[in-house]
């Protein structure tokens, strides 16, 4: 599923390719992918141009030279493809913005969990959906305030988008590993230093993923994601236990908050 790092790279891609071009038409293969009816979408956007972008968590907002703001959510496997009209339409490009200059922006929807629609205000949308401050922008103080209110294991608390926006399952596992916090540690019992460690780890993991365009193979060797990728690989041998990056013990696998969880039983201990 596209998480904050992937959507940040989509945002940069859209800014580098599709801004400043009047929209000539919008082709929608399946209107169920729209959160705004097709007639209203085309009426609001045809003749307009994309001018700027904003990302909050996994949501991408695209501003226009008029009032409408486009919201894109990439679901499970969404993506963007900018291409010339003379080329074949990309596979699964179920929504296509046709620009007057002869280029198109395809919204890729392989599994049809993706969504496009209009919002009147980004702030109002986030408030209604209870989406918290973005993972790259949240302060240590705000994070501490939110974590102290929760008496649940830290992993599901961090996965809750009302705590911090944009971090999903593998990111939380990596954050907790880098911060040396057990995924079942109760959130409200975290020390001030542990919260600072989590905050620093959020920035480290997100910035690393963005820098490497979420290509896990390029991540530092000290990231536990490599063990996770091996465990999920079809080439994994069931009796092989990959060592934690610390080199002391095999990586442990369990379920926390109903989600598959990888951690180091030596580095991450419940206090």
NORVEN-V325442 format. One record per backbone hydrogen bond with DSSP energy under -0.5 kcal/mol. NH is the residue of the N-H (numbers start at 1). CO is the residue of the C=O. If there is no record, write none. Layout:
nh;co
NH;CO
NH;CO
//
This chain:
nh;co
4;166
7;3
8;4
9;5
10;6
11;7
12;8
13;9
14;10
15;11
16;12
17;13
17;14
18;14
20;50
21;18
22;20
23;48
24;22
24;98
25;98
27;96
28;26
29;27
29;94
30;94
33;30
34;31
35;116
36;116
41;37
42;38
43;39
44;40
45;41
46;42
47;23
48;45
50;21
51;63
52;63
54;61
56;59
59;56
60;72
61;54
61;59
62;70
63;52
63;61
64;68
65;49
69;119
70;62
71;117
72;60
73;115
74;58
78;74
79;108
81;106
83;81
83;104
85;102
87;84
93;90
94;92
94;107
95;107
96;27
97;105
98;25
98;96
99;97
99;103
100;22
102;99
104;83
105;97
106;81
106;104
107;95
108;79
108;106
109;92
115;73
116;33
117;71
119;69
125;121
126;122
127;123
128;124
129;125
130;126
130;127
131;126
132;130
132;161
135;165
137;134
138;134
143;139
144;140
145;141
146;142
147;143
148;144
149;145
149;146
150;147
154;185
155;183
157;153
158;154
159;155
160;156
163;160
164;160
165;133
167;164
168;166
172;168
173;169
174;170
175;171
176;172
177;173
178;174
179;175
180;176
180;177
181;176
185;182
187;152
188;150
189;186
190;187
195;191
196;192
197;193
198;194
199;195
200;196
201;197
202;198
203;199
204;200
205;201
206;202
207;203
208;204
209;205
210;206
211;207
212;208
213;210
214;209
215;212
216;214
218;215
219;216
223;220
226;223
227;224
228;224
229;225
230;226
231;227
232;228
233;230
236;233
238;236
240;237
241;239
242;240
244;249
247;244
251;242
252;263
254;261
256;259
259;256
261;254
263;252
265;250
265;263
268;264
269;267
//
